[in-house]
Amino acid sequence: MNVSSARKMSIRQLFAPALLAMALAPMALTAQANSHGDHEGQGPDRERMEERMEERRQAVYERADISAEKQAELNEAHAEHRDAMHALREEHHGRVAEILSEEEQAALRNAMHEAHEEYRGKHGKRGHHDDHKDERADSE
């Protein structure tokens, strides 16, 4: 093995976790966004989303040249994390239900939804400021 291939391998190993995290972040955010509210996130739409997420995860594993054994370990870690997050979310919902009445919970959900919509109106869909659009348009 020459020096350049050893260097490439070390760079690949160095950036593989970061690449995997960047690729999985949108899926995690999508899953988190779908977990809010009263719906259970079950049914054919949820199954299709999970299938797409699994396909993307496998593509990233292949791109990062992750062995099949490590892919299985990562998939197990992902499943454990998902289950732990689900359990924690359920625990939190139970705690909120102990603190707030159903009417108060509904009012809080509505207020959070309104605040979210206001934020999206000011910052755009992805949370970026749209202030610079006007400045660029004026300078052109």
N, CA, C and O atoms as CSV, one atom per row, in Angstrom:
chain,resi,resn,atom,element,x,y,z
A,1,MET,N,N,0.863,-1.177,0.000
A,1,MET,CA,C,0.000,0.000,0.000
A,1,MET,C,C,0.902,1.232,0.000
A,1,MET,O,O,1.791,1.356,0.843
A,2,ASN,N,N,0.674,2.130,-0.937
A,2,ASN,CA,C,1.487,3.339,-0.995
A,2,ASN,C,C,0.936,4.409,-0.051
A,2,ASN,O,O,-0.145,4.251,0.516
A,3,VAL,N,N,1.681,5.483,0.106
A,3,VAL,CA,C,1.328,6.539,1.063
A,3,VAL,C,C,0.009,7.210,0.699
A,3,VAL,O,O,-0.794,7.506,1.584
A,4,SER,N,N,-0.234,7.459,-0.618
A,4,SER,CA,C,-1.458,8.155,-0.999
A,4,SER,C,C,-2.694,7.319,-0.720
A,4,SER,O,O,-3.716,7.870,-0.311
A,5,SER,N,N,-2.639,5.999,-0.927
A,5,SER,CA,C,-3.817,5.184,-0.617
A,5,SER,C,C,-4.030,5.089,0.883
A,5,SER,O,O,-5.173,5.039,1.337
A,6,ALA,N,N,-2.947,5.064,1.670
A,6,ALA,CA,C,-3.079,5.076,3.133
A,6,ALA,C,C,-3.689,6.393,3.584
A,6,ALA,O,O,-4.526,6.413,4.487
A,7,ARG,N,N,-3.276,7.495,2.960
A,7,ARG,CA,C,-3.820,8.799,3.306
A,7,ARG,C,C,-5.294,8.882,2.948
A,7,ARG,O,O,-6.095,9.396,3.729
A,8,LYS,N,N,-5.661,8.377,1.765
A,8,LYS,CA,C,-7.070,8.372,1.355
A,8,LYS,C,C,-7.903,7.552,2.333
A,8,LYS,O,O,-9.002,7.956,2.713
A,9,MET,N,N,-7.394,6.439,2.725
A,9,MET,CA,C,-8.139,5.598,3.652
A,9,MET,C,C,-8.344,6.330,4.976
A,9,MET,O,O,-9.437,6.288,5.541
A,10,SER,N,N,-7.323,6.989,5.467
A,10,SER,CA,C,-7.466,7.673,6.748
A,10,SER,C,C,-8.424,8.861,6.629
A,10,SER,O,O,-9.185,9.137,7.556
A,11,ILE,N,N,-8.391,9.555,5.506
A,11,ILE,CA,C,-9.334,10.650,5.295
A,11,ILE,C,C,-10.752,10.096,5.224
A,11,ILE,O,O,-11.670,10.665,5.815
A,12,ARG,N,N,-10.937,8.998,4.510
A,12,ARG,CA,C,-12.259,8.366,4.412
A,12,ARG,C,C,-12.740,7.962,5.797
A,12,ARG,O,O,-13.893,8.200,6.157
A,13,GLN,N,N,-11.858,7.355,6.565
A,13,GLN,CA,C,-12.245,6.941,7.908
A,13,GLN,C,C,-12.548,8.137,8.787
A,13,GLN,O,O,-13.428,8.079,9.645
A,14,LEU,N,N,-11.820,9.219,8.573
A,14,LEU,CA,C,-12.036,10.425,9.357
A,14,LEU,C,C,-13.386,11.060,9.037
A,14,LEU,O,O,-14.106,11.479,9.943
A,15,PHE,N,N,-13.727,11.132,7.765
A,15,PHE,CA,C,-14.942,11.828,7.363
A,15,PHE,C,C,-16.184,10.935,7.277
A,15,PHE,O,O,-17.291,11.456,7.150
A,16,ALA,N,N,-16.040,9.636,7.341
A,16,ALA,CA,C,-17.194,8.739,7.236
A,16,ALA,C,C,-18.251,9.026,8.305
A,16,ALA,O,O,-19.431,9.118,7.967
A,17,PRO,N,N,-17.877,9.173,9.581
A,17,PRO,CA,C,-18.909,9.470,10.582
A,17,PRO,C,C,-19.612,10.804,10.324
A,17,PRO,O,O,-20.824,10.915,10.506
A,18,ALA,N,N,-18.847,11.818,9.898
A,18,ALA,CA,C,-19.459,13.121,9.623
A,18,ALA,C,C,-20.401,13.025,8.435
A,18,ALA,O,O,-21.489,13.599,8.458
A,19,LEU,N,N,-19.993,12.304,7.396
A,19,LEU,CA,C,-20.849,12.106,6.222
A,19,LEU,C,C,-22.127,11.378,6.613
A,19,LEU,O,O,-23.221,11.752,6.190
A,20,LEU,N,N,-21.978,10.348,7.412
A,20,LEU,CA,C,-23.150,9.597,7.866
A,20,LEU,C,C,-24.079,10.492,8.678
A,20,LEU,O,O,-25.295,10.450,8.491
A,21,ALA,N,N,-23.529,11.292,9.568
A,21,ALA,CA,C,-24.358,12.188,10.390
A,21,ALA,C,C,-25.088,13.197,9.516
A,21,ALA,O,O,-26.269,13.467,9.735
A,22,MET,N,N,-24.393,13.760,8.523
A,22,MET,CA,C,-25.029,14.744,7.634
A,22,MET,C,C,-26.133,14.091,6.809
A,22,MET,O,O,-27.177,14.701,6.575
A,23,ALA,N,N,-25.912,12.871,6.374
A,23,ALA,CA,C,-26.918,12.193,5.565
A,23,ALA,C,C,-28.128,11.787,6.397
A,23,ALA,O,O,-29.256,11.805,5.904
A,24,LEU,N,N,-27.902,11.427,7.638
A,24,LEU,CA,C,-29.005,10.969,8.484
A,24,LEU,C,C,-29.764,12.112,9.136
A,24,LEU,O,O,-30.912,11.931,9.543
A,25,ALA,N,N,-29.149,13.290,9.246
A,25,ALA,CA,C,-29.797,14.422,9.922
A,25,ALA,C,C,-31.151,14.770,9.313
A,25,ALA,O,O,-32.115,14.920,10.064
A,26,PRO,N,N,-31.278,14.909,7.973
A,26,PRO,CA,C,-32.594,15.233,7.427
A,26,PRO,C,C,-33.642,14.166,7.746
A,26,PRO,O,O,-34.810,14.474,7.982
A,27,MET,N,N,-33.198,12.903,7.748
A,27,MET,CA,C,-34.144,11.834,8.070
A,27,MET,C,C,-34.573,11.918,9.526
A,27,MET,O,O,-35.743,11.707,9.847
A,28,ALA,N,N,-33.640,12.221,10.398
A,28,ALA,CA,C,-33.978,12.348,11.815
A,28,ALA,C,C,-34.927,13.509,12.040
A,28,ALA,O,O,-35.886,13.398,12.803
A,29,LEU,N,N,-34.661,14.618,11.378
A,29,LEU,CA,C,-35.539,15.777,11.526
A,29,LEU,C,C,-36.929,15.494,10.972
A,29,LEU,O,O,-37.932,15.921,11.544
A,30,THR,N,N,-36.985,14.769,9.848
A,30,THR,CA,C,-38.282,14.395,9.284
A,30,THR,C,C,-39.037,13.498,10.250
A,30,THR,O,O,-40.230,13.690,10.488
A,31,ALA,N,N,-38.347,12.532,10.794
A,31,ALA,CA,C,-38.988,11.632,11.752
A,31,ALA,C,C,-39.454,12.395,12.978
A,31,ALA,O,O,-40.545,12.144,13.490
A,32,GLN,N,N,-38.630,13.332,13.454
A,32,GLN,CA,C,-39.009,14.127,14.614
A,32,GLN,C,C,-40.210,14.995,14.295
A,32,GLN,O,O,-41.130,15.097,15.106
A,33,ALA,N,N,-40.219,15.623,13.125
A,33,ALA,CA,C,-41.340,16.485,12.743
A,33,ALA,C,C,-42.626,15.682,12.658
A,33,ALA,O,O,-43.691,16.172,13.035
A,34,ASN,N,N,-42.535,14.453,12.166
A,34,ASN,CA,C,-43.726,13.623,12.044
A,34,ASN,C,C,-44.190,13.059,13.374
A,34,ASN,O,O,-45.310,12.557,13.472
A,35,SER,N,N,-43.347,13.131,14.406
A,35,SER,CA,C,-43.738,12.565,15.693
A,35,SER,C,C,-44.520,13.553,16.546
A,35,SER,O,O,-45.085,13.163,17.567
A,36,HIS,N,N,-44.567,14.829,16.151
A,36,HIS,CA,C,-45.283,15.822,16.934
A,36,HIS,C,C,-46.778,15.752,16.660
A,36,HIS,O,O,-47.211,15.311,15.595
A,37,GLY,N,N,-47.543,16.188,17.623
A,37,GLY,CA,C,-48.993,16.204,17.465
A,37,GLY,C,C,-49.616,14.950,18.028
A,37,GLY,O,O,-48.969,14.166,18.721
A,38,ASP,N,N,-50.896,14.776,17.712
A,38,ASP,CA,C,-51.650,13.663,18.278
A,38,ASP,C,C,-51.596,12.401,17.437
A,38,ASP,O,O,-51.982,11.334,17.914
A,39,HIS,N,N,-51.125,12.493,16.194
A,39,HIS,CA,C,-51.124,11.298,15.350
A,39,HIS,C,C,-50.046,10.332,15.813
A,39,HIS,O,O,-49.040,10.737,16.394
A,40,GLU,N,N,-50.263,9.083,15.555
A,40,GLU,CA,C,-49.353,8.046,16.007
A,40,GLU,C,C,-48.210,7.815,15.031
A,40,GLU,O,O,-47.234,7.152,15.382
A,41,GLY,N,N,-48.305,8.345,13.811
A,41,GLY,CA,C,-47.257,8.127,12.839
A,41,GLY,C,C,-47.237,6.708,12.302
A,41,GLY,O,O,-46.185,6.205,11.908
A,42,GLN,N,N,-48.380,6.066,12.285
A,42,GLN,CA,C,-48.482,4.692,11.815
A,42,GLN,C,C,-49.119,4.657,10.438
A,42,GLN,O,O,-49.582,5.679,9.933
A,43,GLY,N,N,-49.141,3.494,9.841
A,43,GLY,CA,C,-49.830,3.325,8.585
A,43,GLY,C,C,-48.890,3.283,7.396
A,43,GLY,O,O,-47.668,3.291,7.549
A,44,PRO,N,N,-49.485,3.237,6.196
A,44,PRO,CA,C,-48.687,3.065,4.980
A,44,PRO,C,C,-47.710,4.209,4.728
A,44,PRO,O,O,-46.606,3.969,4.240
A,45,ASP,N,N,-48.089,5.454,5.051
A,45,ASP,CA,C,-47.172,6.574,4.844
A,45,ASP,C,C,-45.927,6.416,5.717
A,45,ASP,O,O,-44.809,6.654,5.260
A,46,ARG,N,N,-46.123,6.023,6.947
A,46,ARG,CA,C,-44.996,5.830,7.874
A,46,ARG,C,C,-44.103,4.702,7.365
A,46,ARG,O,O,-42.878,4.809,7.425
A,47,GLU,N,N,-44.696,3.637,6.873
A,47,GLU,CA,C,-43.917,2.510,6.361
A,47,GLU,C,C,-43.086,2.930,5.154
A,47,GLU,O,O,-41.915,2.565,5.050
A,48,ARG,N,N,-43.690,3.702,4.234
A,48,ARG,CA,C,-42.956,4.175,3.058
A,48,ARG,C,C,-41.810,5.088,3.468
A,48,ARG,O,O,-40.715,5.001,2.912
A,49,MET,N,N,-42.058,5.966,4.444
A,49,MET,CA,C,-41.003,6.860,4.916
A,49,MET,C,C,-39.854,6.051,5.512
A,49,MET,O,O,-38.688,6.344,5.245
A,50,GLU,N,N,-40.168,5.044,6.310
A,50,GLU,CA,C,-39.121,4.217,6.913
A,50,GLU,C,C,-38.341,3.460,5.846
A,50,GLU,O,O,-37.126,3.300,5.966
A,51,GLU,N,N,-39.024,2.993,4.803
A,51,GLU,CA,C,-38.340,2.311,3.705
A,51,GLU,C,C,-37.375,3.261,2.992
A,51,GLU,O,O,-36.240,2.890,2.693
A,52,ARG,N,N,-37.836,4.501,2.721
A,52,ARG,CA,C,-36.967,5.487,2.070
A,52,ARG,C,C,-35.767,5.817,2.953
A,52,ARG,O,O,-34.645,5.939,2.463
A,53,MET,N,N,-36.007,5.960,4.251
A,53,MET,CA,C,-34.909,6.263,5.167
A,53,MET,C,C,-33.894,5.127,5.175
A,53,MET,O,O,-32.687,5.369,5.182
A,54,GLU,N,N,-34.375,3.904,5.175
A,54,GLU,CA,C,-33.476,2.746,5.166
A,54,GLU,C,C,-32.674,2.704,3.865
A,54,GLU,O,O,-31.478,2.413,3.891
A,55,GLU,N,N,-33.307,2.988,2.738
A,55,GLU,CA,C,-32.594,3.016,1.453
A,55,GLU,C,C,-31.507,4.087,1.468
A,55,GLU,O,O,-30.387,3.841,1.021
A,56,ARG,N,N,-31.833,5.269,1.978
A,56,ARG,CA,C,-30.840,6.350,2.045
A,56,ARG,C,C,-29.688,5.980,2.965
A,56,ARG,O,O,-28.525,6.234,2.651
A,57,ARG,N,N,-30.016,5.379,4.102
A,57,ARG,CA,C,-28.986,4.988,5.056
A,57,ARG,C,C,-28.056,3.961,4.409
A,57,ARG,O,O,-26.837,4.062,4.548
A,58,GLN,N,N,-28.616,2.973,3.704
A,58,GLN,CA,C,-27.803,1.957,3.043
A,58,GLN,C,C,-26.911,2.586,1.970
A,58,GLN,O,O,-25.751,2.201,1.825
A,59,ALA,N,N,-27.449,3.552,1.220
A,59,ALA,CA,C,-26.655,4.228,0.193
A,59,ALA,C,C,-25.482,4.973,0.825
A,59,ALA,O,O,-24.378,4.977,0.279
A,60,VAL,N,N,-25.719,5.600,1.968
A,60,VAL,CA,C,-24.643,6.321,2.656
A,60,VAL,C,C,-23.605,5.330,3.174
A,60,VAL,O,O,-22.406,5.590,3.073
A,61,TYR,N,N,-24.039,4.214,3.720
A,61,TYR,CA,C,-23.106,3.197,4.189
A,61,TYR,C,C,-22.207,2.735,3.038
A,61,TYR,O,O,-20.991,2.620,3.192
A,62,GLU,N,N,-22.822,2.474,1.889
A,62,GLU,CA,C,-22.043,2.024,0.740
A,62,GLU,C,C,-21.079,3.109,0.279
A,62,GLU,O,O,-19.927,2.822,-0.044
A,63,ARG,N,N,-21.540,4.339,0.247
A,63,ARG,CA,C,-20.680,5.459,-0.164
A,63,ARG,C,C,-19.494,5.602,0.782
A,63,ARG,O,O,-18.384,5.909,0.349
A,64,ALA,N,N,-19.728,5.379,2.073
A,64,ALA,CA,C,-18.670,5.498,3.077
A,64,ALA,C,C,-17.843,4.218,3.186
A,64,ALA,O,O,-16.906,4.147,3.982
A,65,ASP,N,N,-18.190,3.206,2.386
A,65,ASP,CA,C,-17.478,1.927,2.369
A,65,ASP,C,C,-17.486,1.267,3.748
A,65,ASP,O,O,-16.459,0.784,4.226
A,66,ILE,N,N,-18.671,1.256,4.383
A,66,ILE,CA,C,-18.844,0.629,5.690
A,66,ILE,C,C,-19.119,-0.863,5.470
A,66,ILE,O,O,-19.951,-1.227,4.639
A,67,SER,N,N,-18.425,-1.714,6.208
A,67,SER,CA,C,-18.596,-3.163,6.058
A,67,SER,C,C,-20.011,-3.580,6.455
A,67,SER,O,O,-20.696,-2.875,7.196
A,68,ALA,N,N,-20.433,-4.734,5.951
A,68,ALA,CA,C,-21.772,-5.255,6.254
A,68,ALA,C,C,-21.935,-5.478,7.755
A,68,ALA,O,O,-23.006,-5.235,8.312
A,69,GLU,N,N,-20.878,-5.938,8.400
A,69,GLU,CA,C,-20.935,-6.171,9.845
A,69,GLU,C,C,-21.177,-4.864,10.602
A,69,GLU,O,O,-22.010,-4.804,11.507
A,70,LYS,N,N,-20.444,-3.828,10.223
A,70,LYS,CA,C,-20.611,-2.536,10.887
A,70,LYS,C,C,-21.944,-1.891,10.521
A,70,LYS,O,O,-22.531,-1.173,11.330
A,71,GLN,N,N,-22.422,-2.145,9.307
A,71,GLN,CA,C,-23.742,-1.648,8.925
A,71,GLN,C,C,-24.800,-2.238,9.848
A,71,GLN,O,O,-25.696,-1.529,10.306
A,72,ALA,N,N,-24.696,-3.523,10.116
A,72,ALA,CA,C,-25.657,-4.182,11.008
A,72,ALA,C,C,-25.583,-3.577,12.408
A,72,ALA,O,O,-26.610,-3.349,13.047
A,73,GLU,N,N,-24.355,-3.316,12.884
A,73,GLU,CA,C,-24.194,-2.696,14.201
A,73,GLU,C,C,-24.799,-1.292,14.221
A,73,GLU,O,O,-25.475,-0.914,15.178
A,74,LEU,N,N,-24.551,-0.524,13.158
A,74,LEU,CA,C,-25.113,0.827,13.083
A,74,LEU,C,C,-26.631,0.784,13.024
A,74,LEU,O,O,-27.300,1.589,13.673
A,75,ASN,N,N,-27.178,-0.146,12.254
A,75,ASN,CA,C,-28.636,-0.275,12.162
A,75,ASN,C,C,-29.230,-0.636,13.527
A,75,ASN,O,O,-30.292,-0.135,13.899
A,76,GLU,N,N,-28.545,-1.500,14.263
A,76,GLU,CA,C,-29.011,-1.852,15.605
A,76,GLU,C,C,-28.957,-0.641,16.530
A,76,GLU,O,O,-29.888,-0.397,17.298
A,77,ALA,N,N,-27.866,0.115,16.454
A,77,ALA,CA,C,-27.740,1.327,17.278
A,77,ALA,C,C,-28.831,2.331,16.920
A,77,ALA,O,O,-29.398,2.979,17.799
A,78,HIS,N,N,-29.120,2.456,15.631
A,78,HIS,CA,C,-30.174,3.372,15.180
A,78,HIS,C,C,-31.533,2.939,15.741
A,78,HIS,O,O,-32.301,3.768,16.229
A,79,ALA,N,N,-31.819,1.647,15.670
A,79,ALA,CA,C,-33.097,1.140,16.181
A,79,ALA,C,C,-33.207,1.357,17.693
A,79,ALA,O,O,-34.266,1.729,18.198
A,80,GLU,N,N,-32.111,1.123,18.404
A,80,GLU,CA,C,-32.123,1.347,19.850
A,80,GLU,C,C,-32.353,2.819,20.171
A,80,GLU,O,O,-33.105,3.151,21.087
A,81,HIS,N,N,-31.706,3.691,19.420
A,81,HIS,CA,C,-31.878,5.134,19.624
A,81,HIS,C,C,-33.324,5.539,19.353
A,81,HIS,O,O,-33.923,6.276,20.137
A,82,ARG,N,N,-33.882,5.059,18.247
A,82,ARG,CA,C,-35.268,5.382,17.890
A,82,ARG,C,C,-36.218,4.918,18.991
A,82,ARG,O,O,-37.122,5.653,19.390
A,83,ASP,N,N,-36.008,3.698,19.478
A,83,ASP,CA,C,-36.879,3.176,20.543
A,83,ASP,C,C,-36.734,3.978,21.831
A,83,ASP,O,O,-37.722,4.247,22.514
A,84,ALA,N,N,-35.496,4.361,22.164
A,84,ALA,CA,C,-35.265,5.154,23.376
A,84,ALA,C,C,-35.922,6.521,23.244
A,84,ALA,O,O,-36.519,7.020,24.198
A,85,MET,N,N,-35.815,7.127,22.069
A,85,MET,CA,C,-36.435,8.432,21.858
A,85,MET,C,C,-37.955,8.321,21.948
A,85,MET,O,O,-38.611,9.202,22.503
A,86,HIS,N,N,-38.509,7.254,21.410
A,86,HIS,CA,C,-39.958,7.048,21.483
A,86,HIS,C,C,-40.389,6.905,22.947
A,86,HIS,O,O,-41.382,7.501,23.363
A,87,ALA,N,N,-39.646,6.117,23.723
A,87,ALA,CA,C,-39.979,5.925,25.136
A,87,ALA,C,C,-39.861,7.247,25.906
A,87,ALA,O,O,-40.708,7.561,26.742
A,88,LEU,N,N,-38.820,8.006,25.622
A,88,LEU,CA,C,-38.637,9.295,26.286
A,88,LEU,C,C,-39.757,10.259,25.923
A,88,LEU,O,O,-40.251,10.993,26.779
A,89,ARG,N,N,-40.157,10.259,24.655
A,89,ARG,CA,C,-41.251,11.129,24.204
A,89,ARG,C,C,-42.551,10.746,24.914
A,89,ARG,O,O,-43.305,11.618,25.346
A,90,GLU,N,N,-42.809,9.452,25.034
A,90,GLU,CA,C,-44.017,8.994,25.732
A,90,GLU,C,C,-43.984,9.397,27.203
A,90,GLU,O,O,-44.999,9.809,27.764
A,91,GLU,N,N,-42.814,9.275,27.821
A,91,GLU,CA,C,-42.665,9.677,29.218
A,91,GLU,C,C,-42.943,11.175,29.370
A,91,GLU,O,O,-43.630,11.599,30.299
A,92,HIS,N,N,-42.399,11.963,28.445
A,92,HIS,CA,C,-42.613,13.409,28.483
A,92,HIS,C,C,-44.097,13.747,28.307
A,92,HIS,O,O,-44.628,14.597,29.022
A,93,HIS,N,N,-44.764,13.089,27.365
A,93,HIS,CA,C,-46.192,13.338,27.152
A,93,HIS,C,C,-46.993,13.011,28.419
A,93,HIS,O,O,-47.934,13.724,28.766
A,94,GLY,N,N,-46.614,11.939,29.097
A,94,GLY,CA,C,-47.276,11.592,30.347
A,94,GLY,C,C,-47.071,12.641,31.416
A,94,GLY,O,O,-47.996,12.980,32.154
A,95,ARG,N,N,-45.857,13.154,31.495
A,95,ARG,CA,C,-45.552,14.203,32.487
A,95,ARG,C,C,-46.331,15.472,32.190
A,95,ARG,O,O,-46.865,16.101,33.103
A,96,VAL,N,N,-46.401,15.856,30.910
A,96,VAL,CA,C,-47.174,17.045,30.518
A,96,VAL,C,C,-48.647,16.843,30.875
A,96,VAL,O,O,-49.311,17.769,31.340
A,97,ALA,N,N,-49.152,15.628,30.654
A,97,ALA,CA,C,-50.554,15.342,30.969
A,97,ALA,C,C,-50.819,15.436,32.475
A,97,ALA,O,O,-51.931,15.760,32.890
A,98,GLU,N,N,-49.800,15.155,33.292
A,98,GLU,CA,C,-49.949,15.307,34.742
A,98,GLU,C,C,-50.020,16.781,35.128
A,98,GLU,O,O,-50.679,17.138,36.106
A,99,ILE,N,N,-49.348,17.634,34.368
A,99,ILE,CA,C,-49.240,19.051,34.706
A,99,ILE,C,C,-50.402,19.857,34.136
A,99,ILE,O,O,-50.963,20.705,34.830
A,100,LEU,N,N,-50.768,19.603,32.887
A,100,LEU,CA,C,-51.770,20.414,32.195
A,100,LEU,C,C,-53.041,19.613,31.937
A,100,LEU,O,O,-52.996,18.406,31.702
A,101,SER,N,N,-54.179,20.314,31.985
A,101,SER,CA,C,-55.443,19.688,31.602
A,101,SER,C,C,-55.447,19.513,30.083
A,101,SER,O,O,-54.573,20.048,29.401
A,102,GLU,N,N,-56.412,18.775,29.549
A,102,GLU,CA,C,-56.501,18.581,28.100
A,102,GLU,C,C,-56.683,19.911,27.383
A,102,GLU,O,O,-56.109,20.134,26.318
A,103,GLU,N,N,-57.495,20.803,27.980
A,103,GLU,CA,C,-57.718,22.121,27.373
A,103,GLU,C,C,-56.425,22.933,27.340
A,103,GLU,O,O,-56.122,23.595,26.347
A,104,GLU,N,N,-55.662,22.876,28.444
A,104,GLU,CA,C,-54.390,23.598,28.493
A,104,GLU,C,C,-53.381,23.015,27.499
A,104,GLU,O,O,-52.618,23.749,26.871
A,105,GLN,N,N,-53.389,21.693,27.367
A,105,GLN,CA,C,-52.501,21.061,26.391
A,105,GLN,C,C,-52.853,21.505,24.972
A,105,GLN,O,O,-51.963,21.785,24.169
A,106,ALA,N,N,-54.147,21.568,24.663
A,106,ALA,CA,C,-54.588,22.015,23.340
A,106,ALA,C,C,-54.196,23.477,23.109
A,106,ALA,O,O,-53.751,23.840,22.021
A,107,ALA,N,N,-54.363,24.307,24.134
A,107,ALA,CA,C,-53.992,25.718,24.011
A,107,ALA,C,C,-52.486,25.852,23.796
A,107,ALA,O,O,-52.046,26.674,22.993
A,108,LEU,N,N,-51.702,25.058,24.500
A,108,LEU,CA,C,-50.253,25.094,24.331
A,108,LEU,C,C,-49.858,24.645,22.924
A,108,LEU,O,O,-49.010,25.274,22.291
A,109,ARG,N,N,-50.464,23.566,22.432
A,109,ARG,CA,C,-50.174,23.099,21.063
A,109,ARG,C,C,-50.502,24.179,20.050
A,109,ARG,O,O,-49.721,24.431,19.132
A,110,ASN,N,N,-51.674,24.830,20.214
A,110,ASN,CA,C,-52.075,25.897,19.286
A,110,ASN,C,C,-51.094,27.068,19.342
A,110,ASN,O,O,-50.703,27.598,18.302
A,111,ALA,N,N,-50.697,27.474,20.544
A,111,ALA,CA,C,-49.751,28.585,20.694
A,111,ALA,C,C,-48.409,28.235,20.064
A,111,ALA,O,O,-47.790,29.079,19.416
A,112,MET,N,N,-47.952,26.994,20.247
A,112,MET,CA,C,-46.698,26.574,19.652
A,112,MET,C,C,-46.797,26.558,18.126
A,112,MET,O,O,-45.862,26.956,17.431
A,113,HIS,N,N,-47.922,26.101,17.620
A,113,HIS,CA,C,-48.137,26.083,16.168
A,113,HIS,C,C,-48.134,27.502,15.604
A,113,HIS,O,O,-47.511,27.761,14.574
A,114,GLU,N,N,-48.821,28.410,16.270
A,114,GLU,CA,C,-48.859,29.810,15.827
A,114,GLU,C,C,-47.459,30.427,15.864
A,114,GLU,O,O,-47.064,31.124,14.930
A,115,ALA,N,N,-46.716,30.176,16.933
A,115,ALA,CA,C,-45.357,30.714,17.039
A,115,ALA,C,C,-44.469,30.147,15.936
A,115,ALA,O,O,-43.637,30.857,15.373
A,116,HIS,N,N,-44.651,28.864,15.633
A,116,HIS,CA,C,-43.873,28.230,14.563
A,116,HIS,C,C,-44.195,28.862,13.212
A,116,HIS,O,O,-43.294,29.143,12.422
A,117,GLU,N,N,-45.464,29.083,12.955
A,117,GLU,CA,C,-45.863,29.704,11.688
A,117,GLU,C,C,-45.328,31.130,11.587
A,117,GLU,O,O,-44.895,31.550,10.513
A,118,GLU,N,N,-45.352,31.874,12.679
A,118,GLU,CA,C,-44.790,33.231,12.675
A,118,GLU,C,C,-43.301,33.187,12.375
A,118,GLU,O,O,-42.798,33.990,11.588
A,119,TYR,N,N,-42.595,32.250,13.000
A,119,TYR,CA,C,-41.161,32.113,12.774
A,119,TYR,C,C,-40.884,31.781,11.307
A,119,TYR,O,O,-39.993,32.363,10.689
A,120,ARG,N,N,-41.650,30.845,10.761
A,120,ARG,CA,C,-41.458,30.473,9.350
A,120,ARG,C,C,-41.752,31.646,8.433
A,120,ARG,O,O,-41.110,31.798,7.395
A,121,GLY,N,N,-42.723,32.484,8.808
A,121,GLY,CA,C,-43.033,33.660,8.008
A,121,GLY,C,C,-41.878,34.652,7.993
A,121,GLY,O,O,-41.618,35.293,6.975
A,122,LYS,N,N,-41.196,34.776,9.104
A,122,LYS,CA,C,-40.072,35.715,9.203
A,122,LYS,C,C,-38.779,35.149,8.628
A,122,LYS,O,O,-37.980,35.884,8.047
A,123,HIS,N,N,-38.572,33.851,8.789
A,123,HIS,CA,C,-37.278,33.257,8.467
A,123,HIS,C,C,-37.313,32.290,7.296
A,123,HIS,O,O,-36.278,31.726,6.939
A,124,GLY,N,N,-38.439,32.089,6.708
A,124,GLY,CA,C,-38.510,31.159,5.581
A,124,GLY,C,C,-38.665,29.729,6.038
A,124,GLY,O,O,-38.561,29.422,7.225
A,125,LYS,N,N,-38.913,28.870,5.089
A,125,LYS,CA,C,-39.225,27.474,5.376
A,125,LYS,C,C,-38.119,26.761,6.144
A,125,LYS,O,O,-38.402,25.981,7.053
A,126,ARG,N,N,-36.873,27.017,5.792
A,126,ARG,CA,C,-35.760,26.304,6.420
A,126,ARG,C,C,-35.127,27.088,7.561
A,126,ARG,O,O,-34.076,26.701,8.072
A,127,GLY,N,N,-35.764,28.196,7.968
A,127,GLY,CA,C,-35.246,28.946,9.105
A,127,GLY,C,C,-34.178,29.945,8.741
A,127,GLY,O,O,-33.543,30.514,9.629
A,128,HIS,N,N,-33.959,30.180,7.447
A,128,HIS,CA,C,-32.961,31.157,7.017
A,128,HIS,C,C,-33.611,32.523,6.915
A,128,HIS,O,O,-34.797,32.645,6.611
A,129,HIS,N,N,-32.834,33.524,7.167
A,129,HIS,CA,C,-33.328,34.891,7.030
A,129,HIS,C,C,-33.489,35.222,5.559
A,129,HIS,O,O,-32.616,34.901,4.752
A,130,ASP,N,N,-34.585,35.853,5.205
A,130,ASP,CA,C,-34.835,36.251,3.833
A,130,ASP,C,C,-34.529,37.730,3.619
A,130,ASP,O,O,-34.816,38.268,2.550
A,131,ASP,N,N,-33.941,38.405,4.637
A,131,ASP,CA,C,-33.675,39.840,4.554
A,131,ASP,C,C,-32.745,40.183,3.398
A,131,ASP,O,O,-32.894,41.234,2.775
A,132,HIS,N,N,-31.784,39.306,3.103
A,132,HIS,CA,C,-30.780,39.609,2.092
A,132,HIS,C,C,-31.316,39.511,0.674
A,132,HIS,O,O,-30.696,40.038,-0.249
A,133,LYS,N,N,-32.452,38.851,0.478
A,133,LYS,CA,C,-33.043,38.760,-0.861
A,133,LYS,C,C,-33.354,40.148,-1.394
A,133,LYS,O,O,-33.034,40.464,-2.540
A,134,ASP,N,N,-33.982,40.987,-0.558
A,134,ASP,CA,C,-34.341,42.333,-0.976
A,134,ASP,C,C,-33.099,43.163,-1.284
A,134,ASP,O,O,-33.086,43.928,-2.248
A,135,GLU,N,N,-32.048,43.015,-0.461
A,135,GLU,CA,C,-30.821,43.765,-0.684
A,135,GLU,C,C,-30.172,43.372,-2.008
A,135,GLU,O,O,-29.691,44.233,-2.745
A,136,ARG,N,N,-30.159,42.060,-2.315
A,136,ARG,CA,C,-29.568,41.612,-3.579
A,136,ARG,C,C,-30.387,42.096,-4.755
A,136,ARG,O,O,-29.825,42.490,-5.776
A,137,ALA,N,N,-31.703,42.076,-4.633
A,137,ALA,CA,C,-32.573,42.516,-5.719
A,137,ALA,C,C,-32.381,44.010,-5.971
A,137,ALA,O,O,-32.385,44.448,-7.121
A,138,ASP,N,N,-32.211,44.804,-4.892
A,138,ASP,CA,C,-32.014,46.241,-5.048
A,138,ASP,C,C,-30.677,46.567,-5.692
A,138,ASP,O,O,-30.567,47.547,-6.428
A,139,SER,N,N,-29.654,45.751,-5.421
A,139,SER,CA,C,-28.324,46.050,-5.935
A,139,SER,C,C,-28.156,45.617,-7.379
A,139,SER,O,O,-27.176,46.003,-8.017
A,140,GLU,N,N,-29.069,44.835,-7.912
A,140,GLU,CA,C,-28.941,44.342,-9.291
A,140,GLU,C,C,-29.477,45.302,-10.298
A,140,GLU,O,O,-29.439,45.025,-11.497
